[in-house]
Amino acid sequence: MHYSIGKFSKLTRLSVHTLRYYENEGLLRPQRDGSNRRYYNESDYQWLLFILRLKAVGMPIKDRRSLCGAVHRAQIAGGHD
């Protein structure tokens, strides 16, 4: 299932502003449709839950950003992006 940013905001109970902030910080990487609108899927939801758990245990955003970057690079290297 695909979610627009508004629907994803309601699902996650995070504001649209927060979702865009997380994207700008490299914590989320939503896909884009043909009109360049963001859309999220179930794997984005699971990933966001993980990011929020890291936040809950006190991991600073710079460390979450580094971790997300490393995971993304590993996915690209493994052909999973």
C-alpha positions in Angstrom: 0.0 0.0 0.0 1.2 3.5 -0.8 0.5 6.5 1.5 0.6 10.2 0.6 2.5 12.4 3.1 -0.9 13.4 4.6 -2.0 9.9 5.1 1.4 8.8 6.4 1.3 11.7 8.8 -2.0 10.5 10.2 -0.8 6.9 10.3 2.4 7.8 12.2 0.9 10.6 14.3 3.8 12.8 13.2 3.2 16.2 11.5 3.9 16.7 7.8 6.6 19.1 8.8 8.3 16.4 10.9 8.2 13.9 8.1 9.7 16.5 5.7 12.4 17.3 8.4 13.3 13.7 8.7 13.6 13.5 4.9 15.8 16.5 4.8 18.0 15.0 7.6 18.3 11.8 5.6 16.3 9.7 8.0 13.5 8.9 5.6 13.7 8.4 1.9 10.2 8.3 0.5 9.8 7.5 -3.2 8.3 10.0 -5.7 5.5 9.5 -8.2 5.4 10.8 -11.7 4.3 14.2 -10.4 7.2 14.2 -7.9 4.9 13.8 -4.9 6.2 11.8 -2.0 4.7 8.5 -1.2 5.5 6.0 1.6 5.0 2.3 1.9 5.0 -0.3 4.6 8.8 -0.6 4.7 9.0 3.2 5.2 6.6 2.8 8.1 8.7 0.0 9.7 11.9 2.1 9.2 10.3 5.1 10.8 9.3 3.0 13.9 13.0 2.0 14.1 14.1 5.6 13.9 11.6 6.6 16.6 12.9 3.8 18.9 16.4 5.1 18.5 15.1 8.6 19.4 13.3 7.2 22.4 16.5 5.6 23.8 18.3 8.9 23.5 20.3 8.5 20.3 21.2 12.0 19.0 20.0 13.0 15.6 23.5 13.2 14.2 24.1 9.6 15.1 20.7 8.5 13.7 21.7 10.4 10.5 25.0 8.5 10.3 23.3 5.2 10.9 20.7 5.9 8.2 23.4 6.9 5.7 25.4 3.7 6.4 22.3 1.5 6.0 21.3 3.3 2.8 24.9 2.9 1.4 24.8 -0.8 2.3 21.5 -1.2 0.5 22.8 0.4 -2.6 26.0 -1.7 -2.5 23.8 -4.8 -2.1 21.5 -3.8 -4.9 18.5 -3.2 -2.6 17.6 0.4 -3.3 
